[in-house]
């Protein structure tokens, strides 16, 4: 299996630092309730106004901070620390919190951006310097509160292969919750069990033309972390009794200048992450384990050469490549 090396880490860091503060182009998730809401992205989002959109900027920060912790001698280490000191500050966090308090922001970035913000805060909390995590803590708590409110109200899980997907957001949030909010971790486990625990015979009719997540594999990856090892194997064997070839074959990307079609490179990277996690949850000798390991390699190698082909992928794909190589 391909592994994360200092050289690859430096390549990822250089790529992401190139767009982390790039303000234009930018796609707002913004409900305007009056003329006073007509503002620039940097005025609305003091921290997360780069990388084309809010959530991509958030996981771009997660990426560079993960790389800094894993490889403190990166060539870009001083630049990352300097940017973090300037941007991850109480004053700028207060600006992001103020945006959340707007009447039109109740559904802002739900749930994809919520999960990534918690993943970023978890990463910051693993650094020796506590200042960055302490500064971001109020924003993380605000998004955790939204999970507490939303998950019990969501009657049915959202299984699409894009931002609304329930499994992916809960995968990100549960790691943070295990360390910072045990009640939220328990809620995520309960909702995942209720929604997915009885799933059987998944057809895996995917990929869709603009998906960057596998609904089937993301669900399986989440359940692997919720159930005991033995219970997961029993669940997985019933959920995917026959592995469809579509889950083992990387998606073909016809046009990387099209932001939606370029999502399929992200699908290949997120599938690699899921297959690696699923393989880790299967016992030695399980017939799917070698299939999962081979699928990891195929999906990863199909996307890695294309991280910087066009800004539609460049502004986010390296984060998903790091996810595949290093987990969350």
C-alpha positions as CSV (number, residue, x, y, z in Angstrom):
1,X,0.0,0.0,0.0
2,X,1.1,3.6,-0.7
3,X,2.0,5.4,2.5
4,X,2.4,9.0,3.5
5,X,6.1,10.1,3.3
6,X,7.8,13.5,4.1
7,X,8.1,14.2,0.4
8,X,4.4,13.5,-0.3
9,X,3.5,15.6,2.8
10,X,5.6,18.5,1.5
11,X,3.8,18.3,-1.9
12,X,0.4,18.3,-0.2
13,X,1.3,21.2,2.0
14,X,2.7,23.3,-0.8
15,X,-0.5,22.7,-2.9
16,X,-2.9,23.6,-0.1
17,X,-1.0,26.7,1.1
18,X,-1.3,27.9,-2.4
19,X,-5.1,28.2,-2.1
20,X,-5.8,28.4,1.6
21,X,-6.0,32.1,1.6
22,X,-7.0,32.6,-2.1
23,X,-10.2,34.6,-2.0
24,X,-11.4,34.3,-5.6
25,X,-13.2,32.4,-7.0
26,X,-15.4,31.7,-4.0
27,X,-18.8,29.9,-3.8
28,X,-20.9,31.2,-0.9
29,X,-23.4,29.1,1.1
30,X,-25.2,32.3,2.1
31,X,-28.8,33.2,2.8
32,X,-29.4,37.0,2.5
33,X,-32.1,38.3,4.7
34,X,-31.6,41.9,3.9
35,X,-29.2,44.4,2.1
36,X,-26.8,44.3,5.0
37,X,-26.0,40.7,4.2
38,X,-24.5,41.6,0.8
39,X,-20.9,41.3,1.9
40,X,-17.6,39.8,0.6
41,X,-16.6,36.3,1.7
42,X,-13.7,37.7,3.8
43,X,-16.1,40.0,5.7
44,X,-18.5,37.1,6.3
45,X,-15.8,34.5,7.1
46,X,-12.7,36.0,8.7
47,X,-10.9,32.6,8.7
48,X,-12.5,30.3,6.1
49,X,-12.7,32.6,3.1
50,X,-10.3,30.8,0.8
51,X,-10.1,27.5,-1.1
52,X,-13.2,28.2,-3.2
53,X,-15.7,27.5,-0.4
54,X,-16.1,27.4,3.4
55,X,-15.8,23.7,3.9
56,X,-12.9,23.2,1.6
57,X,-11.1,25.9,3.5
58,X,-11.9,24.1,6.8
59,X,-10.5,20.8,5.6
60,X,-7.6,22.6,4.0
61,X,-6.7,23.8,7.4
62,X,-7.2,20.3,8.8
63,X,-4.8,19.1,6.2
64,X,-1.9,21.5,6.8
65,X,-2.2,21.2,10.6
66,X,-2.2,17.4,10.3
67,X,0.9,17.5,8.1
68,X,2.6,19.9,10.6
69,X,2.0,17.6,13.5
70,X,3.0,14.5,11.6
71,X,6.1,16.1,10.0
72,X,7.2,19.1,12.2
73,X,10.3,19.6,10.0
74,X,8.3,20.2,6.8
75,X,9.8,22.8,4.6
76,X,6.5,24.7,5.0
77,X,6.4,24.3,8.8
78,X,7.2,27.9,9.7
79,X,4.7,29.2,7.1
80,X,1.9,27.0,8.5
81,X,2.6,28.1,12.1
82,X,2.7,31.7,11.1
83,X,-0.6,31.4,9.2
84,X,-2.2,29.5,12.1
85,X,-1.1,32.2,14.6
86,X,-2.6,34.9,12.4
87,X,-5.8,33.2,11.4
88,X,-6.8,30.8,14.3
89,X,-7.3,33.6,16.8
90,X,-10.1,34.3,19.3
91,X,-11.1,37.5,17.4
92,X,-11.4,35.8,14.0
93,X,-13.2,32.8,15.6
94,X,-15.7,35.3,17.1
95,X,-16.4,36.5,13.5
96,X,-17.2,33.0,12.4
97,X,-19.4,32.5,15.4
98,X,-21.2,35.7,14.6
99,X,-22.0,34.4,11.2
100,X,-23.5,31.2,12.7
101,X,-25.8,33.4,14.8
102,X,-27.5,35.0,11.8
103,X,-31.2,34.1,11.3
104,X,-30.4,32.6,7.9
105,X,-27.5,30.4,9.1
106,X,-29.4,27.6,10.8
107,X,-28.6,25.1,8.1
108,X,-25.2,26.5,7.1
109,X,-22.9,23.7,6.0
110,X,-25.1,21.0,7.4
111,X,-23.7,18.4,8.0
112,X,-20.5,18.2,5.9
113,X,-18.9,21.4,7.1
114,X,-20.0,20.6,10.7
115,X,-18.1,17.4,10.6
116,X,-15.0,18.9,9.1
117,X,-14.9,21.7,11.6
118,X,-14.9,19.2,14.4
119,X,-12.2,17.2,12.7
120,X,-10.1,20.4,12.4
121,X,-10.6,21.1,16.1
122,X,-9.7,17.6,17.0
123,X,-6.5,17.9,15.0
124,X,-5.6,21.2,16.7
125,X,-6.2,19.6,20.1
126,X,-3.5,17.0,19.3
127,X,-0.8,19.7,18.9
128,X,1.5,20.5,21.8
129,X,0.7,24.2,21.5
130,X,-2.9,24.6,22.9
131,X,-3.5,28.1,21.6
132,X,-5.1,27.1,18.3
133,X,-7.4,24.5,19.7
134,X,-8.4,26.9,22.6
135,X,-9.2,29.6,20.1
136,X,-11.4,27.4,17.9
137,X,-13.1,25.6,20.8
138,X,-16.2,27.9,20.9
139,X,-16.8,27.3,17.2
140,X,-16.4,23.5,17.7
141,X,-18.9,23.6,20.6
142,X,-21.4,25.5,18.5
143,X,-21.3,22.9,15.7
144,X,-21.4,20.1,18.3
145,X,-24.6,21.7,19.7
146,X,-26.0,21.6,16.2
147,X,-25.4,17.9,15.9
148,X,-27.1,17.4,19.2
149,X,-30.1,19.2,18.0
150,X,-30.2,17.9,14.4
151,X,-29.5,14.2,14.7
152,X,-32.6,13.3,16.8
153,X,-34.8,15.4,14.4
154,X,-33.5,13.7,11.3
155,X,-36.0,10.9,10.8
156,X,-34.2,9.2,7.9
157,X,-30.5,9.2,7.1
158,X,-29.3,11.0,4.0
159,X,-27.5,8.5,1.8
160,X,-26.4,10.6,-1.2
161,X,-22.7,10.6,-2.3
162,X,-22.2,14.3,-1.7
163,X,-22.2,17.0,1.1
164,X,-25.6,16.0,2.8
165,X,-24.4,12.4,3.5
166,X,-25.1,11.5,7.1
167,X,-22.5,8.7,7.5
168,X,-19.5,10.8,6.4
169,X,-20.3,13.7,8.7
170,X,-20.8,11.3,11.6
171,X,-17.5,9.6,10.9
172,X,-15.8,12.9,11.2
173,X,-17.8,14.1,14.3
174,X,-17.5,10.9,16.3
175,X,-13.7,11.1,16.5
176,X,-14.0,14.6,18.0
177,X,-16.8,13.5,20.2
178,X,-14.9,10.6,21.7
179,X,-12.4,13.1,23.1
180,X,-14.5,16.2,23.7
181,X,-18.2,15.2,24.0
182,X,-19.1,11.7,25.1
183,X,-22.8,12.4,24.9
184,X,-22.5,13.3,21.3
185,X,-20.4,10.1,20.7
186,X,-23.2,8.1,22.2
187,X,-25.9,9.9,20.2
188,X,-23.9,9.2,16.9
189,X,-23.6,5.5,17.8
190,X,-27.3,5.3,18.6
191,X,-28.4,7.0,15.4
192,X,-26.0,5.0,13.3
193,X,-27.3,1.8,14.8
194,X,-30.9,2.8,14.3
195,X,-30.5,3.9,10.7
196,X,-28.0,1.3,9.4
197,X,-27.9,-1.6,11.8
198,X,-30.5,-3.7,9.9
199,X,-29.3,-2.8,6.4
200,X,-28.9,-5.9,4.3
201,X,-28.1,-6.7,0.6
202,X,-26.8,-3.3,-0.4
203,X,-27.2,-2.9,-4.2
204,X,-24.5,-0.1,-4.4
205,X,-25.9,1.5,-7.5
206,X,-23.0,4.0,-7.7
207,X,-21.3,6.1,-8.6
208,X,-23.5,9.0,-9.5
209,X,-22.1,11.4,-12.0
210,X,-21.1,14.1,-9.5
211,X,-20.5,12.1,-6.3
212,X,-17.3,12.3,-4.1
213,X,-18.5,9.8,-1.5
214,X,-19.6,6.2,-1.8
215,X,-22.9,5.9,0.1
216,X,-22.3,2.1,0.6
217,X,-18.7,2.2,1.7
218,X,-19.0,5.3,3.9
219,X,-21.9,3.6,5.8
220,X,-19.8,0.5,6.2
221,X,-16.8,2.5,7.4
222,X,-19.0,4.2,10.0
223,X,-20.5,0.9,11.2
224,X,-17.0,-0.6,11.5
225,X,-16.3,2.0,14.3
226,X,-19.7,1.6,16.0
227,X,-20.0,-2.2,16.4
228,X,-17.6,-4.6,18.0
229,X,-15.2,-6.4,15.6
230,X,-17.2,-9.6,15.5
231,X,-20.5,-7.8,15.2
232,X,-19.1,-5.7,12.3
233,X,-18.0,-8.7,10.4
234,X,-21.5,-10.2,10.7
235,X,-23.1,-6.9,9.7
236,X,-20.7,-6.4,6.7
237,X,-21.2,-9.9,5.4
238,X,-25.0,-9.3,5.4
239,X,-24.7,-5.8,4.1
240,X,-22.5,-6.6,1.1
241,X,-22.8,-10.4,0.6
242,X,-21.5,-9.9,-2.9
243,X,-19.1,-7.1,-3.6
244,X,-20.3,-5.3,-6.8
245,X,-17.6,-4.6,-9.4
246,X,-18.6,-1.0,-9.3
247,X,-17.2,-0.6,-5.8
248,X,-13.9,-2.2,-6.8
249,X,-13.4,-0.1,-10.0
250,X,-12.2,3.5,-9.8
251,X,-14.6,6.0,-11.4
252,X,-13.6,7.5,-14.7
253,X,-13.3,11.3,-14.7
254,X,-14.1,12.8,-18.1
255,X,-13.6,16.5,-17.5
256,X,-11.5,17.9,-14.6
257,X,-12.4,21.5,-15.4
258,X,-16.0,20.8,-14.5
259,X,-16.4,21.2,-10.7
260,X,-19.1,18.5,-10.4
261,X,-17.5,15.9,-12.7
262,X,-14.2,16.5,-10.8
263,X,-15.9,15.2,-7.7
264,X,-15.2,11.8,-9.0
265,X,-11.5,12.1,-8.3
266,X,-12.6,12.7,-4.7
267,X,-14.8,9.7,-4.9
268,X,-11.8,7.6,-5.8
269,X,-9.8,9.0,-2.8
270,X,-12.7,8.6,-0.3
271,X,-13.3,5.1,-1.5
272,X,-9.6,4.3,-0.9
273,X,-10.0,5.7,2.6
274,X,-13.1,3.5,3.2
275,X,-11.6,0.4,1.7
276,X,-8.6,0.8,3.9
277,X,-10.7,1.2,7.0
278,X,-12.9,-1.7,6.1
279,X,-9.9,-4.0,5.5
280,X,-8.6,-3.0,9.0
281,X,-11.9,-4.2,10.4
282,X,-11.9,-7.6,8.8
283,X,-10.1,-10.6,10.3
284,X,-7.1,-12.2,8.6
285,X,-8.4,-14.7,6.0
286,X,-11.7,-12.9,5.3
287,X,-12.3,-13.2,1.6
288,X,-13.0,-9.4,1.2
289,X,-9.8,-8.3,2.9
290,X,-7.5,-8.8,-0.2
291,X,-10.2,-7.3,-2.4
292,X,-10.3,-4.2,-0.2
293,X,-6.6,-3.8,-0.1
294,X,-6.3,-4.0,-3.9
295,X,-9.2,-1.6,-4.3
296,X,-7.4,0.9,-2.0
297,X,-4.4,0.8,-4.3
298,X,-6.4,1.1,-7.5
299,X,-8.5,4.0,-6.3
300,X,-5.6,5.9,-4.8
301,X,-3.4,5.5,-7.8
302,X,-6.1,6.6,-10.2
303,X,-6.5,10.0,-8.4
304,X,-3.1,10.9,-7.0
305,X,-1.7,12.1,-10.3
306,X,-4.6,14.6,-10.8
307,X,-4.6,16.6,-7.6
308,X,-3.5,19.8,-9.3
309,X,-4.9,19.3,-12.8
310,X,-7.4,22.2,-12.4
311,X,-8.5,24.5,-9.6
312,X,-11.9,22.7,-9.4
313,X,-10.0,19.8,-7.9
314,X,-6.9,21.5,-6.7
315,X,-8.8,23.4,-4.0
316,X,-9.8,20.2,-2.1
317,X,-8.4,16.9,-3.4
318,X,-5.2,16.9,-1.5
319,X,-7.2,16.9,1.8
320,X,-9.0,13.7,0.6
321,X,-5.7,12.2,-0.5
322,X,-4.4,12.8,3.0
323,X,-7.6,11.2,4.4
324,X,-6.9,8.1,2.3
325,X,-3.2,7.9,3.3
326,X,-3.4,8.9,7.0
327,X,-7.0,8.5,8.2
328,X,-8.8,11.0,10.3
